[in-house]
Amino acid sequence: ELNDANDIIDIPQDMLIENSRDPLVAIVNSTYDQVFSHGQLYVAISRVTTYF
């Protein structure tokens, strides 16, 4: 049986990435925070020429 209903999902506030000018950088920074030292993340992302 196909279920095309809509539902509301509550996402806890501490799981949200808010107030970001560049969502891709915010997601990578949130995920790999311990991998890059300050500034390295921006350089790494700025050298990417294509996005998925």
CHARMM-style PDB file with segment names, atoms N, HN, CA, C and O in Angstrom:
ATOM      1  N   GLU     1       0.845  -1.178   0.000  1.00  0.00      PROA
ATOM      2  CA  GLU     1       0.000   0.000   0.000  1.00  0.00      PROA
ATOM      3  C   GLU     1       0.890   1.241   0.000  1.00  0.00      PROA
ATOM      4  O   GLU     1       1.827   1.342   0.792  1.00  0.00      PROA
ATOM      5  N   LEU     2       0.597   2.158  -0.870  1.00  0.00      PROA
ATOM      6  HN  LEU     2      -0.165   2.076  -1.513  1.00  0.00      PROA
ATOM      7  CA  LEU     2       1.361   3.391  -0.997  1.00  0.00      PROA
ATOM      8  C   LEU     2       0.903   4.399   0.048  1.00  0.00      PROA
ATOM      9  O   LEU     2      -0.297   4.589   0.246  1.00  0.00      PROA
ATOM     10  N   ASN     3       1.843   5.040   0.710  1.00  0.00      PROA
ATOM     11  HN  ASN     3       2.818   4.887   0.549  1.00  0.00      PROA
ATOM     12  CA  ASN     3       1.523   6.021   1.738  1.00  0.00      PROA
ATOM     13  C   ASN     3       2.137   7.355   1.338  1.00  0.00      PROA
ATOM     14  O   ASN     3       3.343   7.557   1.477  1.00  0.00      PROA
ATOM     15  N   ASP     4       1.310   8.259   0.844  1.00  0.00      PROA
ATOM     16  HN  ASP     4       0.330   8.095   0.731  1.00  0.00      PROA
ATOM     17  CA  ASP     4       1.783   9.577   0.422  1.00  0.00      PROA
ATOM     18  C   ASP     4       1.442  10.664   1.430  1.00  0.00      PROA
ATOM     19  O   ASP     4       1.352  11.835   1.061  1.00  0.00      PROA
ATOM     20  N   ALA     5       1.257  10.314   2.661  1.00  0.00      PROA
ATOM     21  HN  ALA     5       1.330   9.363   2.961  1.00  0.00      PROA
ATOM     22  CA  ALA     5       0.872  11.280   3.682  1.00  0.00      PROA
ATOM     23  C   ALA     5       2.059  12.146   4.089  1.00  0.00      PROA
ATOM     24  O   ALA     5       3.214  11.745   3.951  1.00  0.00      PROA
ATOM     25  N   ASN     6       1.760  13.309   4.581  1.00  0.00      PROA
ATOM     26  HN  ASN     6       0.822  13.634   4.693  1.00  0.00      PROA
ATOM     27  CA  ASN     6       2.773  14.208   5.130  1.00  0.00      PROA
ATOM     28  C   ASN     6       2.767  14.081   6.639  1.00  0.00      PROA
ATOM     29  O   ASN     6       1.748  13.762   7.250  1.00  0.00      PROA
ATOM     30  N   ASP     7       3.923  14.337   7.229  1.00  0.00      PROA
ATOM     31  HN  ASP     7       4.751  14.597   6.733  1.00  0.00      PROA
ATOM     32  CA  ASP     7       4.016  14.286   8.678  1.00  0.00      PROA
ATOM     33  C   ASP     7       5.011  15.342   9.133  1.00  0.00      PROA
ATOM     34  O   ASP     7       5.831  15.806   8.341  1.00  0.00      PROA
ATOM     35  N   ILE     8       4.946  15.712  10.360  1.00  0.00      PROA
ATOM     36  HN  ILE     8       4.280  15.335  11.003  1.00  0.00      PROA
ATOM     37  CA  ILE     8       5.853  16.705  10.937  1.00  0.00      PROA
ATOM     38  C   ILE     8       6.879  15.982  11.791  1.00  0.00      PROA
ATOM     39  O   ILE     8       6.537  15.129  12.611  1.00  0.00      PROA
ATOM     40  N   ILE     9       8.138  16.335  11.589  1.00  0.00      PROA
ATOM     41  HN  ILE     9       8.416  17.028  10.923  1.00  0.00      PROA
ATOM     42  CA  ILE     9       9.233  15.743  12.359  1.00  0.00      PROA
ATOM     43  C   ILE     9       9.883  16.855  13.172  1.00  0.00      PROA
ATOM     44  O   ILE     9      10.277  17.883  12.621  1.00  0.00      PROA
ATOM     45  N   ASP    10       9.993  16.653  14.452  1.00  0.00      PROA
ATOM     46  HN  ASP    10       9.673  15.818  14.900  1.00  0.00      PROA
ATOM     47  CA  ASP    10      10.661  17.624  15.316  1.00  0.00      PROA
ATOM     48  C   ASP    10      12.145  17.302  15.376  1.00  0.00      PROA
ATOM     49  O   ASP    10      12.537  16.206  15.777  1.00  0.00      PROA
ATOM     50  N   ILE    11      12.968  18.267  14.972  1.00  0.00      PROA
ATOM     51  HN  ILE    11      12.649  19.157  14.646  1.00  0.00      PROA
ATOM     52  CA  ILE    11      14.420  18.110  15.024  1.00  0.00      PROA
ATOM     53  C   ILE    11      14.923  18.943  16.197  1.00  0.00      PROA
ATOM     54  O   ILE    11      14.635  20.138  16.272  1.00  0.00      PROA
ATOM     55  N   PRO    12      15.669  18.331  17.113  1.00  0.00      PROA
ATOM     56  CA  PRO    12      16.179  19.079  18.266  1.00  0.00      PROA
ATOM     57  C   PRO    12      17.044  20.264  17.827  1.00  0.00      PROA
ATOM     58  O   PRO    12      17.789  20.173  16.852  1.00  0.00      PROA
ATOM     59  N   GLN    13      16.936  21.349  18.544  1.00  0.00      PROA
ATOM     60  HN  GLN    13      16.331  21.422  19.336  1.00  0.00      PROA
ATOM     61  CA  GLN    13      17.649  22.584  18.218  1.00  0.00      PROA
ATOM     62  C   GLN    13      19.163  22.380  18.144  1.00  0.00      PROA
ATOM     63  O   GLN    13      19.828  23.006  17.319  1.00  0.00      PROA
ATOM     64  N   ASP    14      19.715  21.511  18.995  1.00  0.00      PROA
ATOM     65  HN  ASP    14      19.175  21.003  19.666  1.00  0.00      PROA
ATOM     66  CA  ASP    14      21.163  21.314  19.006  1.00  0.00      PROA
ATOM     67  C   ASP    14      21.661  20.510  17.801  1.00  0.00      PROA
ATOM     68  O   ASP    14      22.870  20.380  17.610  1.00  0.00      PROA
ATOM     69  N   MET    15      20.759  19.975  16.997  1.00  0.00      PROA
ATOM     70  HN  MET    15      19.777  20.081  17.153  1.00  0.00      PROA
ATOM     71  CA  MET    15      21.156  19.252  15.789  1.00  0.00      PROA
ATOM     72  C   MET    15      21.102  20.131  14.539  1.00  0.00      PROA
ATOM     73  O   MET    15      21.521  19.704  13.463  1.00  0.00      PROA
ATOM     74  N   LEU    16      20.592  21.346  14.673  1.00  0.00      PROA
ATOM     75  HN  LEU    16      20.252  21.693  15.547  1.00  0.00      PROA
ATOM     76  CA  LEU    16      20.462  22.245  13.531  1.00  0.00      PROA
ATOM     77  C   LEU    16      21.738  23.045  13.310  1.00  0.00      PROA
ATOM     78  O   LEU    16      22.424  23.419  14.261  1.00  0.00      PROA
ATOM     79  N   ILE    17      22.045  23.300  12.053  1.00  0.00      PROA
ATOM     80  HN  ILE    17      21.488  22.996  11.280  1.00  0.00      PROA
ATOM     81  CA  ILE    17      23.151  24.188  11.696  1.00  0.00      PROA
ATOM     82  C   ILE    17      22.502  25.482  11.229  1.00  0.00      PROA
ATOM     83  O   ILE    17      21.908  25.531  10.152  1.00  0.00      PROA
ATOM     84  N   GLU    18      22.612  26.513  12.027  1.00  0.00      PROA
ATOM     85  HN  GLU    18      23.095  26.473  12.902  1.00  0.00      PROA
ATOM     86  CA  GLU    18      21.899  27.755  11.755  1.00  0.00      PROA
ATOM     87  C   GLU    18      22.853  28.892  11.404  1.00  0.00      PROA
ATOM     88  O   GLU    18      24.056  28.820  11.652  1.00  0.00      PROA
ATOM     89  N   ASN    19      22.283  29.932  10.825  1.00  0.00      PROA
ATOM     90  HN  ASN    19      21.305  29.990  10.624  1.00  0.00      PROA
ATOM     91  CA  ASN    19      22.979  31.191  10.556  1.00  0.00      PROA
ATOM     92  C   ASN    19      24.285  30.997   9.794  1.00  0.00      PROA
ATOM     93  O   ASN    19      25.351  31.404  10.255  1.00  0.00      PROA
ATOM     94  N   SER    20      24.190  30.384   8.646  1.00  0.00      PROA
ATOM     95  HN  SER    20      23.324  30.054   8.271  1.00  0.00      PROA
ATOM     96  CA  SER    20      25.387  30.166   7.847  1.00  0.00      PROA
ATOM     97  C   SER    20      25.227  30.823   6.485  1.00  0.00      PROA
ATOM     98  O   SER    20      24.193  30.681   5.832  1.00  0.00      PROA
ATOM     99  N   ARG    21      26.266  31.547   6.061  1.00  0.00      PROA
ATOM    100  HN  ARG    21      27.106  31.662   6.592  1.00  0.00      PROA
ATOM    101  CA  ARG    21      26.249  32.136   4.721  1.00  0.00      PROA
ATOM    102  C   ARG    21      26.548  31.088   3.669  1.00  0.00      PROA
ATOM    103  O   ARG    21      26.075  31.200   2.538  1.00  0.00      PROA
ATOM    104  N   ASP    22      27.324  30.068   4.015  1.00  0.00      PROA
ATOM    105  HN  ASP    22      27.709  29.977   4.934  1.00  0.00      PROA
ATOM    106  CA  ASP    22      27.683  29.013   3.073  1.00  0.00      PROA
ATOM    107  C   ASP    22      27.314  27.667   3.687  1.00  0.00      PROA
ATOM    108  O   ASP    22      28.060  27.144   4.515  1.00  0.00      PROA
ATOM    109  N   PRO    23      26.179  27.100   3.297  1.00  0.00      PROA
ATOM    110  CA  PRO    23      25.715  25.853   3.917  1.00  0.00      PROA
ATOM    111  C   PRO    23      26.688  24.689   3.770  1.00  0.00      PROA
ATOM    112  O   PRO    23      26.811  23.879   4.689  1.00  0.00      PROA
ATOM    113  N   LEU    24      27.382  24.585   2.641  1.00  0.00      PROA
ATOM    114  HN  LEU    24      27.283  25.244   1.895  1.00  0.00      PROA
ATOM    115  CA  LEU    24      28.323  23.483   2.445  1.00  0.00      PROA
ATOM    116  C   LEU    24      29.460  23.548   3.459  1.00  0.00      PROA
ATOM    117  O   LEU    24      29.808  22.537   4.070  1.00  0.00      PROA
ATOM    118  N   VAL    25      30.029  24.715   3.636  1.00  0.00      PROA
ATOM    119  HN  VAL    25      29.747  25.535   3.140  1.00  0.00      PROA
ATOM    120  CA  VAL    25      31.109  24.884   4.610  1.00  0.00      PROA
ATOM    121  C   VAL    25      30.596  24.593   6.019  1.00  0.00      PROA
ATOM    122  O   VAL    25      31.302  23.977   6.816  1.00  0.00      PROA
ATOM    123  N   ALA    26      29.392  25.023   6.330  1.00  0.00      PROA
ATOM    124  HN  ALA    26      28.818  25.524   5.682  1.00  0.00      PROA
ATOM    125  CA  ALA    26      28.825  24.783   7.658  1.00  0.00      PROA
ATOM    126  C   ALA    26      28.648  23.293   7.931  1.00  0.00      PROA
ATOM    127  O   ALA    26      28.926  22.827   9.036  1.00  0.00      PROA
ATOM    128  N   ILE    27      28.188  22.543   6.929  1.00  0.00      PROA
ATOM    129  HN  ILE    27      27.962  22.922   6.032  1.00  0.00      PROA
ATOM    130  CA  ILE    27      27.990  21.101   7.104  1.00  0.00      PROA
ATOM    131  C   ILE    27      29.322  20.388   7.275  1.00  0.00      PROA
ATOM    132  O   ILE    27      29.466  19.552   8.168  1.00  0.00      PROA
ATOM    133  N   VAL    28      30.301  20.707   6.428  1.00  0.00      PROA
ATOM    134  HN  VAL    28      30.185  21.386   5.703  1.00  0.00      PROA
ATOM    135  CA  VAL    28      31.617  20.062   6.526  1.00  0.00      PROA
ATOM    136  C   VAL    28      32.279  20.432   7.843  1.00  0.00      PROA
ATOM    137  O   VAL    28      32.868  19.575   8.501  1.00  0.00      PROA
ATOM    138  N   ASN    29      32.191  21.688   8.231  1.00  0.00      PROA
ATOM    139  HN  ASN    29      31.712  22.384   7.696  1.00  0.00      PROA
ATOM    140  CA  ASN    29      32.796  22.135   9.485  1.00  0.00      PROA
ATOM    141  C   ASN    29      32.151  21.445  10.685  1.00  0.00      PROA
ATOM    142  O   ASN    29      32.839  21.073  11.635  1.00  0.00      PROA
ATOM    143  N   SER    30      30.846  21.278  10.640  1.00  0.00      PROA
ATOM    144  HN  SER    30      30.287  21.581   9.868  1.00  0.00      PROA
ATOM    145  CA  SER    30      30.147  20.608  11.731  1.00  0.00      PROA
ATOM    146  C   SER    30      30.511  19.128  11.802  1.00  0.00      PROA
ATOM    147  O   SER    30      30.646  18.566  12.889  1.00  0.00      PROA
ATOM    148  N   THR    31      30.669  18.503  10.638  1.00  0.00      PROA
ATOM    149  HN  THR    31      30.559  18.959   9.756  1.00  0.00      PROA
ATOM    150  CA  THR    31      30.950  17.072  10.580  1.00  0.00      PROA
ATOM    151  C   THR    31      32.406  16.754  10.887  1.00  0.00      PROA
ATOM    152  O   THR    31      32.698  15.794  11.600  1.00  0.00      PROA
ATOM    153  N   TYR    32      33.315  17.554  10.353  1.00  0.00      PROA
ATOM    154  HN  TYR    32      33.078  18.334   9.774  1.00  0.00      PROA
ATOM    155  CA  TYR    32      34.749  17.269  10.467  1.00  0.00      PROA
ATOM    156  C   TYR    32      35.469  18.343  11.274  1.00  0.00      PROA
ATOM    157  O   TYR    32      36.576  18.749  10.922  1.00  0.00      PROA
ATOM    158  N   ASP    33      34.853  18.795  12.337  1.00  0.00      PROA
ATOM    159  HN  ASP    33      33.954  18.465  12.623  1.00  0.00      PROA
ATOM    160  CA  ASP    33      35.386  19.896  13.137  1.00  0.00      PROA
ATOM    161  C   ASP    33      36.796  19.628  13.648  1.00  0.00      PROA
ATOM    162  O   ASP    33      37.610  20.551  13.687  1.00  0.00      PROA
ATOM    163  N   GLN    34      37.109  18.408  14.038  1.00  0.00      PROA
ATOM    164  HN  GLN    34      36.448  17.658  14.006  1.00  0.00      PROA
ATOM    165  CA  GLN    34      38.416  18.101  14.617  1.00  0.00      PROA
ATOM    166  C   GLN    34      39.487  17.827  13.561  1.00  0.00      PROA
ATOM    167  O   GLN    34      40.672  17.778  13.893  1.00  0.00      PROA
ATOM    168  N   VAL    35      39.095  17.648  12.298  1.00  0.00      PROA
ATOM    169  HN  VAL    35      38.133  17.689  12.028  1.00  0.00      PROA
ATOM    170  CA  VAL    35      40.054  17.283  11.255  1.00  0.00      PROA
ATOM    171  C   VAL    35      40.863  18.482  10.779  1.00  0.00      PROA
ATOM    172  O   VAL    35      42.072  18.377  10.573  1.00  0.00      PROA
ATOM    173  N   PHE    36      40.202  19.616  10.606  1.00  0.00      PROA
ATOM    174  HN  PHE    36      39.220  19.702  10.773  1.00  0.00      PROA
ATOM    175  CA  PHE    36      40.856  20.797  10.048  1.00  0.00      PROA
ATOM    176  C   PHE    36      41.182  21.799  11.149  1.00  0.00      PROA
ATOM    177  O   PHE    36      40.371  22.049  12.041  1.00  0.00      PROA
ATOM    178  N   SER    37      42.380  22.365  11.070  1.00  0.00      PROA
ATOM    179  HN  SER    37      43.039  22.162  10.345  1.00  0.00      PROA
ATOM    180  CA  SER    37      42.682  23.466  11.979  1.00  0.00      PROA
ATOM    181  C   SER    37      42.048  24.729  11.404  1.00  0.00      PROA
ATOM    182  O   SER    37      41.574  24.727  10.268  1.00  0.00      PROA
ATOM    183  N   HSD    38      42.040  25.786  12.174  1.00  0.00      PROA
ATOM    184  HN  HSD    38      42.424  25.788  13.097  1.00  0.00      PROA
ATOM    185  CA  HSD    38      41.394  27.030  11.764  1.00  0.00      PROA
ATOM    186  C   HSD    38      41.965  27.521  10.434  1.00  0.00      PROA
ATOM    187  O   HSD    38      43.180  27.651  10.285  1.00  0.00      PROA
ATOM    188  N   GLY    39      41.103  27.787   9.490  1.00  0.00      PROA
ATOM    189  HN  GLY    39      40.116  27.682   9.611  1.00  0.00      PROA
ATOM    190  CA  GLY    39      41.528  28.301   8.197  1.00  0.00      PROA
ATOM    191  C   GLY    39      41.723  27.233   7.142  1.00  0.00      PROA
ATOM    192  O   GLY    39      41.505  27.502   5.961  1.00  0.00      PROA
ATOM    193  N   GLN    40      42.123  26.036   7.523  1.00  0.00      PROA
ATOM    194  HN  GLN    40      42.299  25.817   8.483  1.00  0.00      PROA
ATOM    195  CA  GLN    40      42.351  24.976   6.542  1.00  0.00      PROA
ATOM    196  C   GLN    40      41.059  24.553   5.863  1.00  0.00      PROA
ATOM    197  O   GLN    40      41.070  24.226   4.676  1.00  0.00      PROA
ATOM    198  N   LEU    41      39.955  24.552   6.583  1.00  0.00      PROA
ATOM    199  HN  LEU    41      39.946  24.818   7.547  1.00  0.00      PROA
ATOM    200  CA  LEU    41      38.683  24.138   6.006  1.00  0.00      PROA
ATOM    201  C   LEU    41      38.291  25.071   4.871  1.00  0.00      PROA
ATOM    202  O   LEU    41      37.877  24.615   3.806  1.00  0.00      PROA
ATOM    203  N   TYR    42      38.419  26.371   5.093  1.00  0.00      PROA
ATOM    204  HN  TYR    42      38.755  26.741   5.958  1.00  0.00      PROA
ATOM    205  CA  TYR    42      38.052  27.326   4.046  1.00  0.00      PROA
ATOM    206  C   TYR    42      38.907  27.126   2.805  1.00  0.00      PROA
ATOM    207  O   TYR    42      38.391  27.171   1.688  1.00  0.00      PROA
ATOM    208  N   VAL    43      40.194  26.909   2.978  1.00  0.00      PROA
ATOM    209  HN  VAL    43      40.614  26.873   3.885  1.00  0.00      PROA
ATOM    210  CA  VAL    43      41.092  26.686   1.843  1.00  0.00      PROA
ATOM    211  C   VAL    43      40.711  25.406   1.116  1.00  0.00      PROA
ATOM    212  O   VAL    43      40.674  25.388  -0.114  1.00  0.00      PROA
ATOM    213  N   ALA    44      40.431  24.351   1.840  1.00  0.00      PROA
ATOM    214  HN  ALA    44      40.462  24.366   2.840  1.00  0.00      PROA
ATOM    215  CA  ALA    44      40.063  23.075   1.219  1.00  0.00      PROA
ATOM    216  C   ALA    44      38.778  23.209   0.416  1.00  0.00      PROA
ATOM    217  O   ALA    44      38.706  22.737  -0.719  1.00  0.00      PROA
ATOM    218  N   ILE    45      37.775  23.839   0.983  1.00  0.00      PROA
ATOM    219  HN  ILE    45      37.833  24.223   1.905  1.00  0.00      PROA
ATOM    220  CA  ILE    45      36.497  23.997   0.291  1.00  0.00      PROA
ATOM    221  C   ILE    45      36.636  24.945  -0.895  1.00  0.00      PROA
ATOM    222  O   ILE    45      36.019  24.717  -1.935  1.00  0.00      PROA
ATOM    223  N   SER    46      37.424  25.991  -0.763  1.00  0.00      PROA
ATOM    224  HN  SER    46      37.925  26.176   0.083  1.00  0.00      PROA
ATOM    225  CA  SER    46      37.547  26.958  -1.854  1.00  0.00      PROA
ATOM    226  C   SER    46      38.254  26.365  -3.062  1.00  0.00      PROA
ATOM    227  O   SER    46      38.113  26.885  -4.169  1.00  0.00      PROA
ATOM    228  N   ARG    47      39.007  25.295  -2.876  1.00  0.00      PROA
ATOM    229  HN  ARG    47      39.121  24.873  -1.977  1.00  0.00      PROA
ATOM    230  CA  ARG    47      39.704  24.661  -3.996  1.00  0.00      PROA
ATOM    231  C   ARG    47      38.855  23.625  -4.717  1.00  0.00      PROA
ATOM    232  O   ARG    47      39.252  23.118  -5.767  1.00  0.00      PROA
ATOM    233  N   VAL    48      37.706  23.311  -4.171  1.00  0.00      PROA
ATOM    234  HN  VAL    48      37.384  23.723  -3.319  1.00  0.00      PROA
ATOM    235  CA  VAL    48      36.797  22.379  -4.841  1.00  0.00      PROA
ATOM    236  C   VAL    48      36.177  23.114  -6.028  1.00  0.00      PROA
ATOM    237  O   VAL    48      35.629  24.205  -5.877  1.00  0.00      PROA
ATOM    238  N   THR    49      36.271  22.504  -7.205  1.00  0.00      PROA
ATOM    239  HN  THR    49      36.716  21.617  -7.328  1.00  0.00      PROA
ATOM    240  CA  THR    49      35.766  23.186  -8.401  1.00  0.00      PROA
ATOM    241  C   THR    49      34.367  22.733  -8.795  1.00  0.00      PROA
ATOM    242  O   THR    49      33.669  23.452  -9.510  1.00  0.00      PROA
ATOM    243  N   THR    50      33.947  21.565  -8.349  1.00  0.00      PROA
ATOM    244  HN  THR    50      34.514  20.981  -7.768  1.00  0.00      PROA
ATOM    245  CA  THR    50      32.597  21.097  -8.668  1.00  0.00      PROA
ATOM    246  C   THR    50      31.937  20.587  -7.403  1.00  0.00      PROA
ATOM    247  O   THR    50      32.587  20.043  -6.510  1.00  0.00      PROA
ATOM    248  N   TYR    51      30.651  20.772  -7.351  1.00  0.00      PROA
ATOM    249  HN  TYR    51      30.122  21.214  -8.076  1.00  0.00      PROA
ATOM    250  CA  TYR    51      29.847  20.244  -6.254  1.00  0.00      PROA
ATOM    251  C   TYR    51      29.028  19.093  -6.794  1.00  0.00      PROA
ATOM    252  O   TYR    51      28.787  19.010  -7.998  1.00  0.00      PROA
ATOM    253  N   PHE    52      28.601  18.210  -5.919  1.00  0.00      PROA
ATOM    254  HN  PHE    52      28.797  18.277  -4.941  1.00  0.00      PROA
ATOM    255  CA  PHE    52      27.832  17.037  -6.332  1.00  0.00      PROA
ATOM    256  C   PHE    52      26.527  17.427  -6.958  1.00  0.00      PROA
ATOM    257  OT1 PHE    52      25.753  16.559  -7.364  1.00  0.00      PROA
TER     258      PHE     52
END
